[in-house]
Amino acid sequence: MPPLLVASDIDGTLLDSRDRVSPRLKSALSRMIRRGVPLTLATGRPARWLQPVLEQLPVQPVCVCGNGAVLYDSGRDVILADHGLPSDVQAEVVAIARSAMADIGPVGVAVERAGRSALDPAEELFVVGPTYAHAWESTEHGICEELEMMSEPATKMLLSNPGMASSELHAIIAPHIPEDLAHVTYSMPEGLIEVSAPGVTKRAGLEELASLVGAGPADVVCFGDMPNDIEMLRWAGIGVAMGNAVDEVKAVADEVTATNDDDGVARVLERWF
């Protein structure tokens, strides 16, 4: 029986290594949409980074952004929900992280904000502190002192150390941050971990969205490749890890498909559509 909802991570999953949706995958998604099965993108990306992906798809879906902190209706450019990390918690997390890293190296800080539209000025939505080291080239960000930066809620806080792998940074910092204070994960290897409000995960965002379309876990198929996908893959009726997924993701998945460069998502969807 086909699923009632299909959710896919973007980078390393829906997109190939050239950041493209393949013709085979686009055809499978088009057949799925014609059958009335909705697609949602479940991503660590903020809404402002979705347009290059959306323009390749046959639909403009409701998206779970910021690792579950934001529900975004891409067709109407409307933020449906925003579960932010409070200012005082941001400051406490930074203090804990720097204490854990005291004898190891610096920790830079940046924040993502949902704003009111994905088209809001980028320098208002992505703000970095003076010592933040970018994990990717960026010209679209604001810069200010950390106290000012953390003076309002953030959908996601980024903690960076470019001299370390994200897995190493996570292993050092995450055990010191209580689960009832914040949720800590990572989605890329280059010395960057991501901090959200307690309980904010892609799974939580999908649960919120699934309830709107009358779907339960058994009705959902999810695809992912990185640790920030683990919760949603465990929750879904069918959780699919990409062939290029990290070992922790493969370990919790119901099945492993081909890589993102070998149409892994399309191969699974073609069972039903």
C-alpha positions, 0 to 999 in steps of 0.5 A: 500500500502506498504511503500517505506522506513522503518526507525527504532530507535535501542535501545528500538525499534528494539532491545529487552531488551536483545539487540537482534533482535527477530526471528519474527522481523528478518523474517519480515525484511527479507520478507520486503527486498525481496520485495525491501523495504529498511531499515534504522536505525535512531539512536543516536548511532555513527557508531562505535556502530552499528556492534552488531546490524548489525550482527543480520540483513539480510541487511547492510543498510545506517544508520542515526547516531548521531541523524541525524548528520551522514549518514553512509553506513554500507555495505561499511563503508563509511561516506556519510554525516557529519553535525558537530557542530563547535568548537565555538558553542560547547564552547558557548553551554557549557558556557550556560549550566553551567550558567543554572546549576550554582546553581544546579550541575556540567556539564560534557562534551564529544564529538562524532566525525564521523571520516572516518570509524566506525573502526577508533580508539575509543579514537579518535571518543569519547573524554571526558573532565576531569569532564565527568561522563559516563552514561554507562561503557566505556573503549573506549574513549580518555580524554583531556582538554575541550579546546582541545576536542572542538578544532574541529567539533563534530557530537554530544556533550554530557552534563552529570550530573549523579545525575539528570534524562535526562528529568530534565537536558533537562528541565533546559538547553534546554530552554536557547540554541537558536534553531539557535545555536544548537539542544538539545535532549535526548535518555536515562534517565541517566542524559545525553543530546545530542547537535547537529548542528541546524536543525540536527535531525533524521528527517533531516537525513531521509529526506536526505536519502529518497530523494536518494531513491525517497521517500517522507514523505507519503512513510515512516514508522518510529518507535521510543520510545524516545524524539529524535525520535519525529521529525521523527515520526511527519514527516513520513506518519506513525509514530509508537511509541513503547508500551514502549515509553515515553508519549511525543512520544506516543502523537505525533505518528499516532499509538502505537504498542506493546513493544520492548519485544513483537515484536512491530515493527514486528507486524506492518511490518506484515501488508505488508510483 
